[in-house]
Amino acid sequence: MKYVSEKRQLVAKLKEMQQQIGQMEQRLKTTQQKLREKVEQNTMIRDQFQMLQQQFSELPPQNQAQAQERVKQKQQEQLKVQQSQQVLLQQMEVQRQQMAHMQGLLEQQRFTIESLEKELQFSKEKIKSLEAKLEQTQSDLAKQNCECVCFFLLFLFYFLKAPSSNKELLQQQIKVLKTQRKVLVKEVNDLFLFDYFIS
């Protein structure tokens, strides 16, 4: 039961981790889409900047100051876009590392489940072996009980028929047989309990 419970917990944990990986993959796709959009925006800003430079060279001197100010604003926007791209790239790298870590944990959990399944199979085989030993022991004990009863009846018969001088000796032999039977039963029970607990 211990192995079955641990296996259920690990399977539930595996499912949870797989869901987390699926969510991370979805976030990674979203981040990649945002990055592509930012790259497209950066390309557009670069094209606009080149166009502004061309227009700036054609402007009269009195309008060049205003044009320079607009160019500075565009440069600042471009810098912000580049910084945003850098942040997105860092986030993507962190997510890749997290996914790699989660996949490693998944592989480790799969290995643990396989080990538990092998141990569970070994335990089942051990239990079958112990059950077979118990049946054999009970059968042997039943045979020995039958033999003890036969000996007891035989001694009882001779005890009733024997002279009074031999009755005390027969009584002692009967007590010895009963004691041996109790010891045998105790040894069988101890053997079964020992095999059960060491498994």
C-alpha positions as CSV (number, residue, x, y, z in Angstrom):
1,M,0.0,0.0,0.0
2,K,2.9,2.3,0.7
3,Y,4.3,2.0,-2.8
4,V,0.8,2.4,-4.4
5,S,0.2,5.6,-2.4
6,E,3.6,7.0,-3.3
7,K,3.0,6.1,-7.0
8,R,-0.3,7.9,-7.0
9,Q,1.3,11.0,-5.4
10,L,4.1,11.0,-8.0
11,V,1.6,10.6,-10.9
12,A,-0.4,13.5,-9.6
13,K,2.8,15.5,-9.3
14,L,3.8,14.6,-12.8
15,K,0.5,15.8,-14.2
16,E,0.8,19.1,-12.3
17,M,4.4,19.6,-13.6
18,Q,3.2,18.8,-17.2
19,Q,0.5,21.4,-16.9
20,Q,3.1,23.9,-15.6
21,I,5.3,23.1,-18.6
22,G,2.4,23.6,-20.9
23,Q,1.7,27.0,-19.4
24,M,5.3,28.0,-19.6
25,E,5.4,26.9,-23.3
26,Q,2.3,29.1,-23.9
27,R,4.0,32.1,-22.2
28,L,7.1,31.5,-24.2
29,K,5.1,31.6,-27.4
30,T,3.4,34.8,-26.3
31,T,6.8,36.3,-25.4
32,Q,8.2,35.3,-28.8
33,Q,5.2,36.9,-30.5
34,K,5.8,40.1,-28.6
35,L,9.4,40.1,-29.5
36,R,8.6,39.7,-33.2
37,E,6.2,42.6,-32.9
38,K,8.9,44.7,-31.2
39,V,11.4,43.8,-33.9
40,E,8.9,44.9,-36.6
41,Q,8.3,48.2,-34.7
42,N,12.1,48.7,-34.4
43,T,12.4,48.2,-38.2
44,M,9.7,50.7,-38.8
45,I,11.3,53.2,-36.4
46,R,14.6,52.7,-38.1
47,D,13.0,53.3,-41.5
48,Q,11.3,56.4,-40.2
49,F,14.5,57.6,-38.7
50,Q,16.3,57.3,-42.1
51,M,13.4,59.1,-43.7
52,L,13.6,61.9,-41.1
53,Q,17.3,62.2,-41.7
54,Q,16.7,62.6,-45.4
55,Q,14.0,65.2,-44.7
56,F,16.2,67.0,-42.2
57,S,18.8,67.5,-44.8
58,E,16.2,69.1,-47.0
59,L,14.8,71.5,-44.4
60,P,15.5,75.2,-44.2
61,P,18.0,76.2,-41.4
62,Q,15.2,77.7,-39.3
63,N,13.3,74.4,-39.1
64,Q,16.3,72.2,-38.4
65,A,16.2,72.8,-34.6
66,Q,12.6,71.4,-34.5
67,A,13.6,68.5,-36.7
68,Q,16.6,67.7,-34.4
69,E,14.2,67.6,-31.4
70,R,12.0,65.2,-33.2
71,V,15.0,63.0,-34.1
72,K,16.0,62.9,-30.5
73,Q,12.5,61.8,-29.5
74,K,12.6,59.0,-32.1
75,Q,16.1,57.9,-30.9
76,Q,14.7,57.7,-27.3
77,E,11.8,55.6,-28.5
78,Q,14.2,53.4,-30.4
79,L,16.3,53.0,-27.2
80,K,13.2,52.1,-25.2
81,V,12.3,49.5,-27.9
82,Q,15.8,48.0,-27.7
83,Q,15.6,47.9,-23.9
84,S,12.2,46.2,-24.1
85,Q,13.7,43.6,-26.5
86,Q,16.5,42.9,-24.1
87,V,14.1,42.4,-21.2
88,L,12.0,40.0,-23.4
89,L,15.1,38.1,-24.4
90,Q,16.1,37.7,-20.7
91,Q,12.6,36.5,-19.8
92,M,12.7,34.0,-22.6
93,E,16.0,32.7,-21.4
94,V,14.7,32.4,-17.8
95,Q,11.7,30.5,-19.1
96,R,13.9,28.1,-21.2
97,Q,15.9,27.4,-18.1
98,Q,12.8,26.8,-16.0
99,M,11.4,24.4,-18.7
100,A,14.7,22.5,-18.8
101,H,14.6,22.2,-15.0
102,M,11.0,21.0,-15.0
103,Q,11.8,18.5,-17.8
104,G,14.7,17.2,-15.6
105,L,12.4,16.8,-12.7
106,L,9.8,15.0,-14.9
107,E,12.5,12.5,-16.0
108,Q,13.5,12.0,-12.4
109,Q,9.9,11.4,-11.3
110,R,9.5,8.9,-14.2
111,F,12.6,7.0,-13.0
112,T,11.2,7.0,-9.4
113,I,7.9,5.6,-10.6
114,E,9.6,2.9,-12.5
115,S,11.6,2.0,-9.4
116,L,8.5,1.9,-7.3
117,E,6.7,-0.4,-9.8
118,K,9.7,-2.8,-9.7
119,E,9.7,-2.8,-5.9
120,L,5.9,-3.3,-5.9
121,Q,6.2,-6.3,-8.2
122,F,9.0,-7.7,-6.1
123,S,6.8,-7.3,-3.0
124,K,3.9,-9.1,-4.7
125,E,6.2,-12.0,-5.6
126,K,7.5,-12.1,-2.0
127,I,4.0,-12.1,-0.6
128,K,3.1,-15.0,-2.9
129,S,6.2,-16.9,-1.8
130,L,5.3,-16.3,1.9
131,E,1.7,-17.4,1.3
132,A,3.0,-20.6,-0.3
133,K,5.3,-21.2,2.6
134,L,2.4,-20.6,5.1
135,E,0.2,-23.1,3.3
136,Q,3.0,-25.7,3.3
137,T,3.7,-25.0,7.0
138,Q,0.0,-25.3,7.9
139,S,-0.2,-28.6,6.0
140,D,2.9,-29.9,7.7
141,L,1.5,-28.8,11.1
142,A,-1.8,-30.5,10.4
143,K,0.1,-33.7,9.6
144,Q,2.1,-33.5,12.7
145,N,-1.0,-32.8,14.8
146,C,-2.6,-35.9,13.3
147,E,0.5,-37.9,14.2
148,C,0.5,-36.5,17.7
149,V,-3.1,-37.4,18.2
150,C,-2.4,-40.9,17.0
151,F,0.5,-41.2,19.4
152,F,-1.6,-39.8,22.2
153,L,-4.4,-42.4,21.5
154,L,-1.9,-45.1,21.3
155,F,-0.3,-44.2,24.6
156,L,-3.7,-43.7,26.2
157,F,-4.6,-47.2,25.0
158,Y,-1.4,-48.7,26.5
159,F,-1.9,-46.5,29.6
160,L,-5.3,-48.0,30.3
161,K,-4.1,-51.5,29.6
162,A,-0.7,-51.2,31.1
163,P,0.1,-52.2,34.7
164,S,0.0,-49.4,37.3
165,S,3.8,-49.5,37.6
166,N,4.1,-48.2,34.0
167,K,1.4,-45.5,34.2
168,E,3.7,-42.8,35.6
169,L,6.2,-43.4,32.8
170,L,3.5,-43.2,30.2
171,Q,2.1,-40.0,31.7
172,Q,5.5,-38.4,31.5
173,Q,5.9,-39.4,27.9
174,I,2.5,-37.9,27.1
175,K,3.5,-34.6,28.8
176,V,6.8,-34.6,26.7
177,L,4.8,-35.0,23.5
178,K,2.4,-32.2,24.4
179,T,5.3,-29.9,25.2
180,Q,7.0,-30.8,21.9
181,R,3.8,-30.0,20.0
182,K,3.5,-26.6,21.7
183,V,7.1,-25.8,20.9
184,L,6.6,-26.8,17.3
185,V,3.5,-24.6,16.9
186,K,5.4,-21.7,18.4
187,E,8.4,-22.1,16.1
188,V,6.1,-22.3,13.0
189,N,4.3,-19.1,14.1
190,D,7.6,-17.3,14.8
191,L,9.0,-18.4,11.4
192,F,6.0,-17.0,9.6
193,L,6.1,-13.7,11.5
194,F,9.8,-13.3,10.9
195,D,9.4,-13.9,7.2
196,Y,6.5,-11.4,7.1
197,F,8.3,-8.6,8.9
198,I,11.6,-8.9,7.0
199,S,9.8,-8.6,3.7
